[in-house]
Amino acid sequence: MLHHIPLNKVLLLDIETVPAVPEFDQLDDDWKALWTKKMQYMISDTQSAADLYGRAGIYAEFGKVICISVAKFTDAEGSSLKLRSFYGDDEAEVLQQFASLLYPLSNNIFLCAHNGKEFDFPFLSRRMLIHGMRLPAMLDHAGKKPWEIPHLDTMELWKFGDYKHYTSLDLLAHVFGIPTPKDDMDGSDVWRVYWQDKDLERIRTYCQKDVITTARLLLKYKGLPPLAENNIVYS
């Protein structure tokens, strides 16, 4: 699989997002009404719009990006990996730092994430537009044919055309014997660790683990040797 794509032409990424404000009660009346309308089919006798606000981080209109971790193999065979993270409370600054990395990249580089086509890539694009930023060419789909969009998605690749099949990164890691990235926390914990514990460093570490796991999964897809821990360079 993917034998036509050298691994040093792939930029792997993962993002962590949270609700834009800590609690539903801190939204103004317009935002409360818009969130309630967004959740209208999920509200029940046991769950109010306020109860569901913990989910706001997965919607670009109501959330923000707090961490973007990226990684790149140093050679076509994937023998070593360089890792870097952009993170902080100022979303615009985080996005600008990431965009500055993408702007000069040539058009033969692929972006890769697990469930990236459904979540990471569109979320980043939407938040950049909200902040008035110019989209990097690698995220700008307008007028492009599907085969002209340089995106890889390790979840989509695992589907093999089965559109109803969702497989989490930690499940695939277990299937392939890759160390789990969820040994400390998982995605449902991010909003609490950010807004309550105020521990951005812990979130950065978690985000990096997801990127490393995605890289190791890509190696499995290509039938290449596993990535040794001492061949991961953090910058």
FENHU-V401932 format. One record per backbone hydrogen bond with DSSP energy under -0.5 kcal/mol. NH is the residue of the N-H (numbers start at 1). CO is the residue of the C=O. If there is no record, write none. Layout:
nh=<NH & NH>
co=<CO & CO>
This chain:
nh=<5 & 6 & 7 & 9 & 10 & 11 & 12 & 12 & 13 & 14 & 16 & 18 & 20 & 26 & 27 & 32 & 33 & 34 & 35 & 36 & 37 & 38 & 39 & 40 & 42 & 43 & 44 & 52 & 53 & 54 & 55 & 56 & 57 & 58 & 59 & 60 & 62 & 63 & 64 & 66 & 67 & 68 & 69 & 70 & 71 & 72 & 73 & 73 & 74 & 78 & 81 & 82 & 83 & 84 & 86 & 88 & 91 & 94 & 95 & 96 & 97 & 98 & 99 & 100 & 101 & 101 & 102 & 103 & 104 & 105 & 109 & 110 & 111 & 112 & 113 & 115 & 116 & 119 & 121 & 122 & 123 & 124 & 125 & 126 & 127 & 128 & 129 & 130 & 131 & 132 & 133 & 139 & 140 & 140 & 141 & 144 & 148 & 149 & 150 & 151 & 152 & 154 & 157 & 158 & 159 & 159 & 160 & 160 & 162 & 163 & 165 & 166 & 172 & 173 & 174 & 175 & 176 & 177 & 178 & 189 & 190 & 190 & 193 & 194 & 195 & 196 & 197 & 199 & 200 & 203 & 204 & 205 & 206 & 207 & 208 & 209 & 210 & 211 & 212 & 213 & 214 & 215 & 216 & 217 & 218 & 219 & 220 & 221 & 222 & 223 & 224 & 228 & 231 & 232 & 233 & 233 & 234 & 235>
co=<2 & 4 & 76 & 6 & 7 & 110 & 10 & 71 & 112 & 69 & 67 & 64 & 62 & 23 & 24 & 28 & 29 & 30 & 31 & 32 & 33 & 34 & 35 & 37 & 39 & 39 & 47 & 48 & 50 & 51 & 52 & 53 & 54 & 55 & 56 & 58 & 59 & 59 & 18 & 16 & 16 & 86 & 14 & 84 & 12 & 82 & 7 & 10 & 80 & 75 & 231 & 72 & 233 & 70 & 68 & 66 & 89 & 90 & 91 & 92 & 93 & 94 & 95 & 96 & 97 & 98 & 98 & 99 & 100 & 102 & 106 & 9 & 150 & 11 & 152 & 113 & 113 & 115 & 116 & 116 & 119 & 120 & 121 & 122 & 123 & 124 & 125 & 126 & 127 & 129 & 128 & 136 & 136 & 137 & 139 & 141 & 145 & 146 & 148 & 149 & 111 & 113 & 153 & 154 & 155 & 156 & 156 & 157 & 159 & 161 & 162 & 164 & 168 & 169 & 170 & 171 & 172 & 174 & 173 & 186 & 186 & 187 & 189 & 190 & 191 & 192 & 192 & 193 & 198 & 199 & 200 & 201 & 202 & 203 & 204 & 205 & 206 & 207 & 208 & 209 & 210 & 211 & 212 & 213 & 214 & 215 & 216 & 217 & 218 & 220 & 219 & 226 & 228 & 229 & 81 & 231 & 232 & 83>
